[in-house]
Amino acid sequence: MTPAISPAARSELTPTGKLRIGVNMGNFLLVTKDPVSGTLSGVVVDLAHELGRRAAAPVEFVTFPGAGNVADAAKDGAWDVAFIGAEPARATEIAFTAAYLEIEATYLVPAGSAIRTIADVDRAGVRIAVADKSAYDLYLKRSLKHARLVPAQGLDASFDLFVKDKLEVLAGLKPRLVSDAEKLPGSRILEGRFTAIQQAIGTPRGRDAGAKYLCEFAEDIKGSGLVAQLIARHKVRGVSVAPLAPAE
């Protein structure tokens, strides 16, 4: 049964009369922009329109170059709902749902690298190119003990840095690393993953009714099969529907 939205939740999610959706344009798996028309499309776009339909509100997309920029804008009230990776560092400003979709993150190493496994990466002297403030960057900042992160502004810049400075490792989302590997003969994607990015839905903290509804919405779009249908429709590879949250 589709969860009904309460007047309080609708008011909190659409304070301007519109549903302003914060979008991470760096996540090419879930949103793309037509270079001619400027029209957005993808899994996130379709989910945003579904949320707008249920809230009986027009959707307005507020775009940002990266997830970190989306998160930073939460405190400014620039958006009402955002589709980004749920990370503890972002949860101080954003109330997140459980994940609706997961994306594997792993490493790429250059030709001839002695690094064979993910466990080999966290060693002294290993430099890892990473997109600054991405969800996997925040995860690695918490997790790594010996290797050093070298941040760049965005996915393309992290790849360029990896190549130009001959760094030992490039961290990234597996689907993106597949295309990066094609540009570097002999490079290898390490087996497995160091984490799975939990793509979730969030709203600025303090909007409790809105946050509660978004949690119900996230579970409904997973349980109804909508997320799986959109993954198939947009032919997105390297992602999976997140498990349903445990019943309370």
C-alpha positions in Angstrom: 0.0 0.0 0.0 1.4 3.4 -1.1 2.1 5.5 2.0 -0.1 8.6 2.3 1.7 11.9 2.9 0.4 13.9 5.8 -0.2 17.7 5.6 2.7 18.2 8.0 5.1 16.2 5.9 4.0 17.9 2.7 4.5 21.3 4.3 8.0 20.4 5.4 9.0 18.9 2.1 7.6 21.7 0.0 8.0 24.9 2.0 8.2 27.1 -1.2 5.2 25.3 -2.8 7.7 23.3 -4.9 9.6 20.1 -4.2 13.2 21.3 -4.6 15.4 18.3 -5.3 19.2 18.5 -4.6 21.0 16.5 -7.3 24.6 15.3 -7.5 25.5 15.7 -11.1 28.8 13.9 -10.4 26.8 10.6 -10.0 26.6 9.8 -13.7 25.1 6.4 -13.0 21.9 7.9 -11.6 21.5 11.2 -13.4 22.6 12.6 -16.8 22.0 15.9 -18.6 21.2 16.2 -22.2 23.9 18.5 -23.7 21.5 20.1 -26.1 18.2 20.5 -24.2 19.7 20.5 -20.7 17.0 18.0 -19.7 17.9 15.7 -16.8 17.2 12.0 -16.9 18.0 8.9 -14.9 16.9 6.9 -11.9 17.1 9.9 -9.5 15.1 12.1 -11.8 12.3 9.5 -12.1 12.2 8.9 -8.4 12.0 12.7 -7.8 9.1 13.0 -10.1 7.4 10.1 -8.4 7.9 11.8 -5.0 6.5 15.0 -6.5 3.4 13.2 -7.8 2.7 11.8 -4.4 3.2 15.1 -2.7 1.1 16.8 -5.4 3.9 19.4 -5.9 5.9 20.5 -8.9 9.5 19.4 -8.9 12.4 21.8 -9.2 15.9 20.4 -9.6 18.8 22.1 -7.9 22.0 20.8 -9.3 25.5 20.6 -7.8 28.8 19.3 -9.3 29.4 16.7 -6.4 27.8 15.1 -3.5 29.8 17.1 -1.0 28.4 20.3 -2.6 24.9 18.9 -2.1 25.5 18.1 1.5 27.1 21.5 2.2 24.1 23.3 0.8 21.7 21.5 3.3 22.4 24.1 6.0 21.6 26.9 3.6 18.1 25.6 2.8 19.0 25.4 -0.9 17.0 22.2 -1.4 14.2 20.2 0.4 15.0 16.7 -0.6 18.3 15.2 -1.9 19.3 11.9 -3.4 22.9 11.3 -2.2 25.1 8.8 -0.4 24.3 8.5 3.3 27.4 9.1 5.3 27.9 9.8 9.0 29.8 13.0 8.2 26.7 14.3 6.4 24.1 13.1 9.0 24.8 16.1 11.3 22.9 18.3 8.8 20.8 15.8 6.9 18.2 13.2 8.1 18.7 10.2 5.8 16.4 7.3 4.9 17.7 3.8 4.7 19.5 3.2 1.4 17.4 2.6 -1.7 20.3 1.6 -3.9 23.9 0.4 -3.5 26.9 1.1 -5.7 30.2 -0.8 -5.2 33.4 1.1 -4.7 36.8 -0.4 -5.3 40.3 0.5 -6.6 42.1 0.7 -10.0 45.9 0.2 -10.1 48.2 0.9 -13.1 50.0 -1.6 -15.3 52.7 -3.4 -13.5 51.4 -2.6 -10.0 52.5 -4.9 -7.2 49.2 -4.3 -5.5 47.0 -7.4 -6.0 44.2 -7.1 -3.5 42.2 -4.5 -1.6 44.0 -5.5 1.6 47.3 -4.5 -0.1 46.2 -0.9 -0.6 46.4 0.3 3.0 50.1 0.5 3.4 52.7 3.2 4.0 53.8 4.9 0.8 50.6 4.1 -1.1 48.9 7.3 -2.5 45.2 7.1 -3.5 43.6 9.5 -5.9 40.0 10.3 -4.8 37.2 12.6 -5.6 37.1 15.1 -2.6 34.1 14.8 -0.3 32.6 11.9 -2.3 30.9 9.2 -0.1 33.8 6.8 -0.7 36.3 9.5 0.2 34.6 10.0 3.5 34.5 6.3 4.1 38.2 5.9 3.4 39.1 8.9 5.6 37.5 6.9 8.5 39.0 3.5 7.5 42.5 3.9 6.2 45.4 3.6 8.6 48.5 3.9 6.5 47.8 4.9 2.9 47.4 8.6 2.0 44.4 10.1 0.2 45.1 12.7 -2.5 41.9 14.6 -3.2 40.8 16.1 -6.5 37.7 18.1 -7.4 35.5 15.5 -9.0 35.7 12.2 -10.8 37.5 13.4 -13.9 40.0 15.3 -11.9 40.8 12.3 -9.7 41.5 10.2 -12.8 43.7 12.9 -14.3 45.6 13.3 -11.0 46.1 9.5 -10.8 47.6 9.4 -14.3 49.6 12.7 -14.2 51.2 12.2 -10.8 51.6 8.4 -11.3 49.8 7.6 -8.0 49.6 4.0 -6.9 45.8 3.7 -6.7 42.6 5.4 -7.9 39.5 4.9 -5.7 36.1 5.1 -7.3 32.7 3.6 -8.1 33.2 0.3 -9.9 31.2 1.2 -13.0 33.3 4.4 -13.5 36.5 2.5 -12.9 35.6 0.1 -15.7 35.6 3.0 -18.2 38.8 4.5 -16.7 40.5 1.1 -17.1 39.8 1.1 -20.8 41.8 4.3 -21.1 44.9 2.8 -19.4 46.2 -0.3 -21.1 47.4 -2.9 -18.5 45.6 -1.3 -15.6 43.5 -3.5 -13.3 40.4 -3.2 -11.2 41.0 -5.0 -7.9 38.5 -7.8 -7.1 35.8 -7.2 -4.5 34.9 -3.9 -2.9 36.1 -1.7 0.0 32.6 -0.5 0.6 29.2 -0.2 -1.1 27.9 3.4 -1.3 24.5 3.6 0.3 22.4 5.9 -2.0 19.7 7.3 0.2 17.1 10.2 0.4 17.6 13.0 2.8 16.0 16.2 4.0 17.6 18.9 6.2 17.4 18.0 9.9 14.5 19.5 11.9 11.8 18.4 9.4 10.7 15.3 11.4 7.4 14.7 9.6 9.0 15.1 6.2 11.9 12.7 7.2 9.5 10.1 8.5 7.5 10.2 5.2 10.7 9.9 3.1 11.7 6.8 5.1 8.3 5.2 4.2 8.7 6.3 0.6 12.2 4.7 0.4 10.9 1.4 1.6 7.9 1.5 -0.7 9.9 2.2 -3.9 12.2 -0.8 -3.0 9.4 -3.1 -2.0 7.1 -2.3 -4.9 9.9 -3.0 -7.4 10.1 0.6 -8.7 13.8 1.0 -8.0 14.6 -2.3 -9.8 12.4 -1.2 -12.8 14.2 2.1 -13.1 17.6 0.4 -12.9 16.5 -1.8 -15.8 14.9 1.0 -17.8 18.0 3.2 -17.6 20.3 0.2 -18.2 22.5 1.1 -15.1 25.2 -1.4 -14.4 27.1 -2.0 -11.2 24.3 -1.1 -8.9 21.7 -3.1 -6.9 18.5 -2.5 -5.0 19.3 -2.0 -1.3 17.7 -4.5 1.1 14.5 -3.5 2.8 15.0 -2.0 6.3 14.2 -4.3 9.2 10.6 -3.8 10.4 10.4 -1.9 13.7 
